[in-house]
Amino acid sequence: MTELLASTKEILSKLVSFQSLSGQSNLDMIGYIEEYLKEHGVSSSLSYDETKQKANLYATIGPEVKGGVVLNGHTDVVPVKGQTWTIDPFVLTERNNRLYGRGAVDMKGFLACSLAMVPVFQAQNLQRPIHVSFCYDEEIGGFGAPVLADDIITKNFKPDAVIVGEPTNMSLVTGHKAGMEITTRFTGFEVHSSQPEKGVNAIEFASRFIGKILEVGARLAAAPKIGSPFDPPYTTCNVGRIDGGAASNITAGRCEMIWEIRPIPGDNGQAIFQEILDFSDHVLLPEMRKISPDANIETILDADVPSLDACDDSPAVQLIRTLTGSNVQNVVSFGTDAGYFERVGLSTVVFGPGSIDQAHKPDEFIEISELERCLTFLHDLAKHQSR
């Protein structure tokens, strides 16, 4: 374990050094992983976004047969701008049995464990394969995962299970909410603020739109799902950012807001979204265009991340239970790439080292003990795939 942990730290240090921010190219990091695998005699395949500047990677260790297990993680990290770090966020730093750095827990720690285990996997007499896979742009909507999922199901040998190694403290997560990321832009009509009735104040109409979102959110909160394991046990709505206007003496000519809906499994997120759109299209917009025919409201669904709702008897759930001996399962309110794999028929769970409480924060860290627990689990997985 000492040697394996040292290898994991070395790989994690390299992964953290890549400033693989969401929305930017990850080809340098993917190139490093591809070369690392090649050095160990493992070939990999890439699937790209439309620009060819972002790539997913998929590799197989062991025989090319059905019954494999996919270890999956995302390569991108959230920005550090505006955060106060006590260390360089892109230099892995060890302190008090913790490893600090952007992405250390979310989720390059799991990636490092998976890569460090490649020689161990190869040394086993695997009867069924272990696949390693890495996605782009999970943090801004999971844009890489559906491309990878579609690529996986075209293979001649389909895996039995997918493990998405998001930080869960090595506890089994079988469900999470969906996530709809949305941008709405209001175009008004600017006039002098002494005559506001002659203009269309984009901020004013945006505030009424926000009121509708809050009204829907309050209604959903007032009818929680009895017996739901989710916290909170209902679909939530949130307005995360708003920007607009030019000066206090001008009616705002523009306003942009970013908001979200997190549907609980079983709720119709599209219906909730449509209710809010209908208010925009049939109430607000006609009022705006009575004053200015050029006024407009544009709403874009930036991302529609599917929920995860794994069955108790699914292959992925049973695999984790067999290897850990635990019957405990959890759900979380944050989203992951897992729903994309489940959507194409791949049995999927979320299970990985570290705590989500440390993700996205300044001085992000992962406990070294969590990496050790993950490596032990992957050892057990290798033995299982060798039987």
C-alpha positions in Angstrom: 0.0 0.0 0.0 2.9 2.4 0.8 4.3 2.1 -2.8 0.8 2.3 -4.3 -0.1 5.4 -2.3 3.1 7.1 -3.3 2.3 6.4 -6.9 -1.2 7.8 -6.4 0.2 11.0 -4.9 2.6 11.4 -7.8 -0.2 11.0 -10.3 -2.5 13.3 -8.4 0.2 16.0 -8.2 0.5 15.9 -12.0 -3.3 15.9 -12.5 -3.8 18.9 -10.2 -1.1 20.8 -12.1 -3.4 20.9 -15.2 -5.6 23.9 -15.0 -8.5 22.0 -16.6 -11.2 24.5 -16.0 -14.7 23.7 -17.3 -15.4 25.0 -20.7 -11.7 25.0 -21.7 -9.7 22.5 -23.6 -8.6 19.4 -21.6 -6.4 17.9 -24.3 -3.2 18.4 -22.4 -4.5 16.5 -19.4 -6.0 13.8 -21.6 -2.7 13.6 -23.5 -0.9 12.9 -20.2 -3.3 10.2 -19.3 -3.2 8.6 -22.7 0.7 8.6 -22.6 0.6 7.1 -19.0 -1.6 4.3 -20.2 0.5 3.7 -23.3 3.6 3.3 -21.1 1.8 0.5 -19.3 0.8 -1.2 -22.6 -2.9 0.0 -22.5 -4.4 1.6 -25.6 -7.2 4.1 -25.3 -9.8 5.7 -27.5 -11.0 9.3 -27.5 -14.4 10.8 -28.2 -14.5 14.6 -28.8 -16.8 17.6 -28.6 -17.7 19.4 -31.8 -14.7 21.7 -31.6 -12.2 18.8 -31.1 -10.7 20.8 -28.2 -12.2 18.6 -25.5 -12.0 14.8 -25.3 -13.3 11.8 -23.3 -11.0 8.9 -22.9 -11.9 5.2 -22.6 -9.5 2.3 -22.0 -9.8 -1.4 -21.3 -7.6 -3.5 -19.1 -8.2 -7.2 -19.4 -10.0 -9.3 -22.0 -12.4 -7.6 -24.4 -15.5 -9.4 -23.2 -18.8 -8.5 -21.5 -19.1 -8.2 -17.8 -16.7 -5.3 -17.3 -16.7 -2.5 -14.7 -16.2 1.1 -15.8 -14.4 3.5 -13.4 -15.4 6.9 -14.4 -14.5 10.5 -13.5 -14.5 14.0 -14.9 -11.3 15.9 -15.8 -12.7 19.5 -15.4 -12.6 21.6 -12.2 -14.4 24.7 -11.1 -12.6 28.1 -11.2 -10.5 29.5 -8.3 -11.0 33.2 -9.3 -12.4 35.2 -6.4 -11.5 32.5 -3.8 -8.9 33.1 -1.1 -6.4 30.2 -1.1 -3.5 29.8 1.3 -1.6 27.7 -1.2 -1.2 27.6 -5.0 -4.3 25.8 -6.0 -2.6 24.1 -8.9 0.3 22.7 -6.8 -0.6 19.7 -4.8 0.4 20.4 -1.1 0.5 17.8 1.7 -0.4 19.0 5.2 -1.7 17.0 8.3 -2.5 13.9 6.3 -4.4 15.9 3.7 -3.7 16.7 0.1 -4.7 20.2 -1.0 -5.3 21.5 -4.5 -8.0 22.3 -6.9 -9.7 19.1 -7.9 -8.0 17.1 -5.2 -11.4 15.7 -4.0 -13.6 16.7 -7.0 -12.5 14.5 -8.5 -8.9 14.0 -9.5 -8.2 11.9 -6.4 -10.4 9.2 -7.8 -8.8 9.5 -11.2 -5.3 9.2 -9.6 -6.3 6.1 -7.7 -7.7 4.5 -10.9 -4.6 5.2 -12.8 -2.2 4.1 -10.1 -4.0 0.8 -10.0 -3.5 0.1 -13.7 -0.3 -2.0 -13.2 -2.1 -3.9 -10.4 -5.0 -4.6 -12.7 -2.6 -5.9 -15.3 -0.9 -8.2 -12.8 -4.2 -9.8 -12.1 -5.6 -12.6 -14.2 -8.7 -10.6 -15.1 -11.5 -12.8 -16.4 -13.7 -9.7 -17.0 -12.3 -6.3 -17.9 -11.9 -3.1 -15.9 -12.4 0.0 -18.0 -11.1 3.5 -17.0 -12.9 6.5 -18.5 -12.6 10.3 -18.2 -15.0 12.9 -19.3 -14.9 16.6 -20.1 -17.2 19.5 -18.8 -19.1 17.7 -16.0 -19.1 20.8 -13.8 -21.1 22.9 -16.3 -23.7 20.4 -17.3 -22.2 17.0 -18.0 -21.5 17.6 -21.7 -18.9 15.0 -22.1 -20.6 12.1 -20.4 -23.5 11.6 -22.9 -20.9 11.5 -25.7 -18.9 8.9 -23.9 -22.0 6.9 -22.9 -23.1 6.7 -26.6 -19.6 5.6 -27.5 -19.5 2.9 -24.9 -22.7 1.2 -26.0 -21.3 0.9 -29.6 -18.6 -1.4 -28.3 -18.9 -5.1 -29.0 -18.5 -5.9 -25.3 -20.8 -4.0 -23.0 -19.9 -3.4 -19.3 -22.1 -4.7 -16.5 -21.6 -1.7 -14.2 -20.3 1.9 -14.1 -18.8 3.4 -10.9 -18.8 7.2 -11.0 -16.1 8.1 -8.4 -17.5 11.4 -7.2 -16.7 12.1 -3.5 -19.1 10.1 -1.3 -16.7 9.1 1.6 -16.7 5.7 0.0 -20.4 5.2 0.7 -22.8 3.9 -1.9 -25.0 6.5 -3.6 -27.9 5.1 -5.7 -29.8 8.2 -6.5 -29.5 11.9 -7.1 -31.7 14.7 -8.4 -31.7 15.9 -11.9 -30.4 19.4 -12.8 -31.7 21.9 -15.3 -29.3 24.9 -15.8 -31.0 27.8 -17.5 -30.2 31.3 -18.8 -32.9 33.9 -19.4 -32.2 37.2 -21.1 -34.5 40.2 -21.1 -34.3 42.9 -23.8 -36.1 46.1 -22.7 -36.3 49.7 -24.1 -34.2 52.4 -22.5 -35.6 55.8 -21.8 -34.8 58.5 -19.2 -35.9 57.3 -15.8 -38.0 60.5 -15.3 -40.5 59.0 -17.8 -40.4 55.2 -17.0 -43.8 54.6 -18.5 -42.3 55.2 -21.9 -39.7 52.5 -21.5 -39.4 48.8 -20.8 -37.4 48.1 -17.7 -35.7 44.8 -18.3 -34.8 44.4 -14.6 -38.4 45.1 -13.5 -39.7 42.3 -15.8 -36.9 40.0 -14.7 -37.9 40.6 -11.1 -41.5 39.5 -11.9 -40.0 36.4 -13.6 -38.0 35.7 -10.5 -41.2 36.0 -8.5 -42.8 33.3 -10.6 -39.8 31.0 -10.1 -40.0 31.6 -6.3 -43.8 31.0 -6.4 -43.3 27.6 -8.1 -40.5 26.7 -5.8 -42.6 27.5 -2.7 -45.4 25.4 -4.1 -43.1 22.5 -4.6 -41.6 22.9 -1.1 -45.1 22.9 0.4 -45.8 19.4 -1.0 -42.8 17.3 0.0 -42.6 13.7 -1.1 -43.6 11.6 1.9 -40.9 9.0 2.6 -38.4 10.5 0.1 -34.8 9.9 1.1 -33.8 13.3 -0.4 -32.9 16.3 1.6 -34.9 18.4 0.9 -37.6 15.9 -0.2 -38.9 18.0 -3.1 -37.8 19.7 -6.4 -36.0 23.0 -5.8 -35.6 26.2 -7.8 -32.9 28.7 -7.4 -31.8 32.0 -9.1 -28.0 32.0 -8.9 -27.0 35.3 -10.7 -28.5 38.4 -12.2 -26.9 41.2 -14.1 -28.4 44.2 -16.0 -28.9 47.9 -16.4 -26.6 50.8 -17.0 -27.4 53.6 -14.6 -29.9 54.7 -12.0 -31.4 57.3 -14.3 -32.0 55.0 -17.3 -34.6 52.3 -17.5 -32.7 49.0 -17.8 -32.4 47.9 -21.4 -31.1 44.5 -20.6 -31.0 41.9 -17.9 -29.6 38.4 -17.8 -30.2 35.8 -15.1 -28.9 32.3 -14.5 -31.2 29.9 -12.6 -31.8 26.2 -12.1 -34.4 23.6 -11.4 -33.3 20.4 -9.5 -36.1 17.9 -10.1 -36.5 15.0 -7.6 -36.7 11.6 -9.4 -40.3 11.1 -10.4 -41.1 14.8 -10.8 -41.6 16.2 -14.4 -38.9 18.8 -14.6 -39.9 19.7 -18.2 -43.5 20.5 -17.0 -42.2 22.7 -14.2 -39.9 24.5 -16.7 -42.8 24.9 -19.2 -45.0 26.5 -16.5 -42.4 29.2 -15.9 -41.9 29.7 -19.7 -45.6 30.1 -20.2 -45.7 32.9 -17.7 -42.8 34.6 -19.6 -44.4 34.1 -23.0 -48.0 34.8 -22.3 -48.0 37.3 -19.4 -44.7 39.3 -19.4 -43.7 39.4 -23.1 -47.1 40.8 -24.3 -46.9 43.6 -21.7 -43.3 44.5 -22.8 -44.2 44.6 -26.5 -47.2 46.9 -25.9 -44.5 49.5 -25.3 -41.7 48.3 -27.6 -42.2 45.7 -30.3 -38.5 45.0 -30.1 -38.6 43.9 -26.5 -37.9 40.3 -26.0 -37.4 37.4 -23.5 -35.0 34.6 -24.5 -34.6 31.5 -22.4 -32.0 28.9 -23.1 -31.8 25.5 -21.4 -28.0 25.3 -21.1 -27.9 21.8 -19.5 -30.4 19.1 -18.7 -28.6 16.6 -16.4 -30.7 13.4 -15.8 -31.4 12.1 -12.4 -30.0 8.8 -11.0 -32.4 6.2 -9.6 -30.6 2.9 -9.4 -32.6 -0.2 -8.4 -31.6 -2.3 -5.4 -31.0 -5.3 -7.5 -29.1 -3.6 -10.3 -25.6 -5.0 -11.1 -23.8 -1.9 -10.0 -25.5 -1.8 -6.6 -25.0 -5.5 -6.1 -21.3 -5.2 -7.0 -20.6 -2.5 -4.4 -22.5 -4.4 -1.8 -20.6 -7.6 -2.5 -17.2 -5.8 -2.3 -17.9 -3.7 0.7 -20.2 -5.9 2.7 -22.5 -2.9 3.4 -26.2 -2.7 2.7 -26.3 1.0 3.4 -27.2 3.2 0.5 -27.6 7.0 0.2 -29.0 9.6 -2.1 -27.7 13.1 -2.7 -29.1 16.4 -4.0 -26.1 17.3 -6.2 -25.9 16.0 -9.7 -23.3 13.8 -11.4 -22.6 12.2 -14.8 -24.1 9.0 -13.5 -27.6 9.6 -14.9 -26.2 9.8 -18.5 -24.8 6.3 -18.2 -28.0 4.9 -16.6 -30.0 6.6 -19.4 -28.4 4.4 -22.1 -29.0 1.3 -20.1 -25.7 1.0 -18.2 -26.2 0.1 -14.5 -24.5 3.0 -12.6 -23.8 4.1 -9.0 -21.8 6.9 -7.4 -19.0 5.8 -5.1 -15.7 7.5 -4.5 -13.2 8.9 -2.0 -13.4 12.2 -0.1 -16.2 14.4 1.0 -18.4 16.7 -1.2 -18.2 19.2 1.7 -14.6 20.0 0.5 -15.5 20.4 -3.2 -15.5 23.8 -4.9 -14.0 25.6 -1.9 -10.7 27.4 -1.4 -8.1 25.1 0.0 -9.9 22.1 -1.3 -8.5 18.9 0.0 -8.8 15.1 0.2 -7.9 13.0 3.3 -5.0 10.6 2.5 -7.0 7.9 4.4 -9.8 8.3 1.8 -7.3 7.5 -1.0 -6.2 4.5 0.9 -9.8 3.3 1.3 -10.3 3.8 -2.4 -7.2 1.8 -3.3 -8.2 -1.0 -1.0 -11.6 -1.1 -2.7 -10.0 -1.2 -6.2 -7.8 -4.1 -5.1 -10.9 -6.0 -4.1 -12.5 -5.1 -7.4 -9.5 -6.5 -9.3 -9.8 -9.8 -7.3 -13.5 -9.9 -8.1 -13.0 -9.5 -11.8 -10.4 -12.2 -11.7 -12.7 -14.9 -10.4 
